Amino acid sequence: MSSQKYSKTRWKIDSDRVTVYPYGVFYVFTIIIAILSSGLLFLYFHYQRSATIGNSLPLVFLILLMVVLFWLFGNTYLEFDSSKGRMRKMLFGFLPTRIIPFEKLEGINLVNIAGGSYNYRLFKKDARYGKGIIVSSGYTKNNDPNAIAFVEEVVPIIHGYLSQYTTPADYVAERITSYKFFTEEAGVYNVKNRKIGALLFSLLCFAGGVYFMRLDTYDGTIPQIIIVAVMILLGFVFIYAAFTKISFDPVAQTVSRTGPVSYWNREYPMSAFTGIQTLRRSVNFVYTSTEVKMYFDMPDKKGYQQMLTVATLRRSSDIDRFVKEVYQIMGI
């Protein structure tokens, strides 16, 4: 089997269960780490004449442990057992870390990740947005054969299991009496904006620009000009964000974005709303935030949609609550 096949989602379908292996890419990581570590050990023994196997055992064991852990993580799987009505996540292939009854699960949805990739995740009924539980490897192409096969062969079976535990009460929205992420002004609901924080960041950027402008450099003025320009640009970006307003008007049935530059203002009819998607952002593989995006059909451009980012949040519970508030305001 090629390394590409190892890195893709694998699954096994039995008469009463589906087993999904979403972490196959860790097999590839294992091979890469083993090769790199072997090269580093060779260089270490080559240049450290006093080094022996005996006094290098801690380093060797550390490398072996890392390789073994990566390989074992690739064996992690999720088991959907219809006979027991539960989902189990088995770390390393033998250690149960999560057991969730089917009646608490909503289903599998696509989650976009910053950088153009995406994967599929399992969500609970009380947390339909946010982090979710990874059930597939990452993909970069919409027509990826493995992704298409996963959606066509695996997802319908799992959703069939879950549908047996779905009741009408699961879709009765809880009435929200106090909004956490909106303020109401004359019947118009505005998304709360962290204006003070954005303005503070803009001041820091401007201060940084002034500092670098006055700094004596020995590498020429071009790098200095670029740094100053970037700092000033970021300052204006934060100022624009501070004075940008996202508004929901249930009477006029519109969703709008208004800011200091009228050219970038947008307004969409609620009737053109087609759905919400989330975009997870990370820095150096560390999760930072999730953007909540609304999509609208464009009547004058058949088959074309426009996107409006309405919030940036971090916690899954906050994302879920924000979406519930949006749906209640829109009367959905």
VEXRO-346188 format. One line per field, with one value per residue (C-alpha): y, z, x. Coordinates in steps of 0.1 Angstrom, whole numbers, plus 5000, padded with zeros to 4 digits. Example, Ala and Ser with C-alpha at 12.3 -4.5 7.8 and 13.67 -1.06 7.14 Angstrom:
v [4955_4989]
w [5078_5071]
u [5123_5137]
//
This chain:
v [5000_5034_5061_5082_5053_5050_5087_5086_5077_5040_5022_4987_4981_4951_4940_4959_4984_5008_5013_5044_5051_5088_5092_5072_5102_5095_5064_5087_5110_5079_5070_5106_5109_5075_5085_5120_5105_5079_5105_5127_5097_5089_5124_5124_5092_5104_5137_5128_5104_5098_5088_5051_5031_5028_5065_5073_5049_5077_5095_5063_5053_5088_5086_5050_5061_5090_5067_5041_5067_5081_5047_5038_5070_5060_5030_5052_5044_5053_5025_5030_5000_4998_4967_4987_5022_5039_5054_5046_5063_5039_5057_5036_5010_4996_5024_5037_5075_5085_5066_5085_5070_5075_5095_5123_5125_5148_5137_5142_5175_5190_5215_5240_5247_5278_5272_5256_5221_5204_5173_5156_5157_5142_5166_5162_5174_5199_5212_5212_5237_5242_5216_5183_5149_5142_5112_5116_5127_5161_5169_5197_5189_5189_5159_5138_5101_5091_5120_5112_5075_5083_5105_5080_5047_5055_5087_5073_5042_5061_5086_5056_5044_5078_5084_5055_5076_5109_5124_5155_5171_5172_5199_5221_5252_5265_5300_5325_5353_5371_5375_5370_5381_5407_5441_5454_5489_5499_5463_5459_5433_5442_5417_5428_5442_5442_5478_5488_5457_5464_5501_5491_5467_5495_5519_5492_5487_5525_5527_5498_5515_5548_5528_5510_5542_5559_5528_5530_5500_5488_5466_5495_5513_5489_5463_5491_5507_5473_5467_5502_5499_5465_5478_5509_5487_5464_5495_5506_5470_5470_5505_5493_5462_5483_5504_5477_5466_5434_5440_5418_5435_5412_5439_5447_5410_5420_5411_5439_5448_5485_5502_5533_5526_5524_5505_5474_5477_5447_5440_5406_5396_5369_5350_5344_5328_5292_5282_5286_5272_5274_5280_5268_5287_5276_5290_5264_5236_5252_5261_5298_5306_5297_5321_5318_5325_5330_5322_5339_5332_5359_5362_5380_5354_5320_5293_5320_5326_5354_5349_5371_5365_5374_5364_5350_5328_5302_5280_5254_5264_5300_5291_5269_5297_5323_5303_5296_5334_5340_5315_5329_5365_5353_5333_5300]
w [5000_4991_5017_5002_5009_5044_5050_5038_5058_5061_5073_5079_5075_5092_5096_5128_5131_5112_5122_5110_5110_5105_5116_5090_5082_5115_5098_5073_5101_5118_5087_5083_5120_5119_5089_5103_5137_5121_5102_5134_5153_5126_5126_5164_5166_5137_5152_5189_5191_5228_5222_5228_5226_5264_5272_5244_5254_5269_5235_5216_5239_5235_5197_5198_5222_5198_5168_5187_5199_5164_5150_5177_5173_5136_5150_5167_5155_5161_5163_5156_5171_5162_5185_5215_5203_5210_5196_5210_5203_5209_5213_5199_5189_5224_5249_5251_5257_5246_5248_5236_5232_5198_5213_5221_5186_5159_5128_5106_5089_5069_5087_5067_5080_5072_5043_5020_5036_5052_5071_5085_5121_5144_5164_5195_5197_5224_5204_5168_5159_5170_5175_5170_5168_5138_5118_5086_5074_5060_5023_5000_4969_4966_4943_4964_4957_4993_5006_4980_4990_5027_5022_4999_5017_5054_5063_5052_5073_5104_5099_5096_5130_5145_5130_5150_5182_5168_5183_5174_5207_5194_5169_5192_5197_5232_5235_5242_5265_5269_5241_5248_5215_5203_5214_5204_5191_5178_5167_5150_5165_5163_5169_5199_5189_5209_5199_5228_5222_5185_5191_5216_5190_5164_5188_5195_5157_5151_5181_5166_5133_5148_5168_5137_5117_5141_5146_5131_5108_5089_5064_5043_5044_5023_5050_5075_5051_5046_5084_5090_5062_5075_5111_5099_5076_5105_5126_5100_5097_5135_5133_5105_5125_5155_5136_5115_5125_5116_5119_5117_5110_5114_5102_5070_5067_5060_5073_5067_5073_5076_5082_5077_5040_5023_4993_5015_5030_5022_5026_5020_5022_5048_5022_5003_5033_5025_5056_5080_5078_5102_5094_5120_5122_5137_5142_5141_5144_5176_5174_5178_5167_5145_5120_5117_5080_5065_5029_5006_4971_4946_4925_4897_4896_4893_4911_4928_4966_4987_5021_5052_5083_5112_5142_5153_5184_5201_5224_5210_5234_5224_5187_5193_5213_5187_5159_5180_5186_5149_5140_5166_5154_5118_5129_5116]
u [5000_5014_5020_4992_4967_4980_4974_4938_4907_4902_4871_4856_4819_4803_4767_4762_4791_4813_4849_4867_4905_4910_4946_4965_4987_5005_5020_5036_5048_5063_5084_5096_5105_5123_5144_5152_5161_5183_5202_5206_5219_5244_5257_5258_5279_5301_5310_5309_5339_5333_5297_5288_5257_5258_5258_5234_5207_5184_5185_5179_5150_5134_5135_5121_5093_5084_5083_5062_5037_5032_5027_5002_4983_4978_4959_4933_4898_4862_4836_4799_4782_4745_4739_4749_4738_4771_4802_4836_4870_4898_4931_4961_4935_4929_4924_4888_4888_4853_4820_4790_4754_4738_4710_4734_4749_4737_4757_4788_4795_4822_4845_4866_4902_4922_4945_4920_4918_4888_4878_4847_4837_4811_4790_4768_4732_4741_4772_4763_4791_4827_4854_4836_4852_4875_4863_4883_4917_4923_4915_4925_4905_4867_4869_4892_4882_4887_4865_4838_4839_4838_4807_4789_4798_4803_4784_4749_4753_4763_4735_4712_4723_4718_4684_4670_4677_4663_4631_4611_4622_4657_4648_4626_4647_4651_4636_4664_4653_4687_4712_4748_4764_4739_4727_4692_4686_4652_4644_4678_4702_4739_4767_4787_4821_4852_4859_4882_4904_4907_4916_4943_4958_4957_4975_5002_5006_5010_5034_5054_5055_5068_5095_5108_5107_5130_5153_5188_5194_5225_5206_5193_5160_5139_5133_5126_5100_5083_5081_5067_5042_5030_5026_5006_4984_4976_4968_4942_4928_4921_4905_4883_4873_4866_4840_4825_4790_4771_4734_4703_4670_4640_4616_4634_4645_4681_4716_4742_4778_4786_4819_4840_4845_4811_4825_4829_4794_4771_4734_4717_4680_4674_4654_4687_4703_4715_4734_4762_4797_4826_4863_4888_4921_4954_4989_5017_4991_4977_4940_4933_4897_4867_4851_4813_4803_4769_4762_4737_4724_4728_4696_4713_4741_4726_4747_4769_4769_4785_4799_4797_4818_4796_4817_4851_4849_4870_4850_4826_4799_4801_4799_4768_4751_4759_4743_4712_4709_4712_4685_4661_4666_4660_4630_4644]
//
